[in-house]
Amino acid sequence: MCTVNVTGGVLPQEEINAYIARGAELYGREPDAIDVRVDGEYVELAYHYQQQPFHRIRRITGYLVGTLDRFNNAKRAEERDRVKHGIGMQ
């Protein structure tokens, strides 16, 4: 549910819905909140979204993956048997 805060004027619901749809189109998901500042015929929009969690991507056995849960048994065995390199303290 998107919260819309309008300051400096009044907007029709159709226009507010269009701003919500535009935010979803631009960023691929509906915004959590929109601040709309009305200045005559101009509007200033500020879209607010929650932080997305960061998912680590690694190259394993030639594939870019985040987790191994989609690997079949052969790929899991290949990953388990590969030589893992690290930085050693000496």
Summary of the structure (lengths in Angstrom):
residues: 90
radius of gyration: 23.4
end to end distance: 55.1
largest distance: 68.8
contacts: 163
relative contact order: 0.14
helix: 27%
strand: 28%
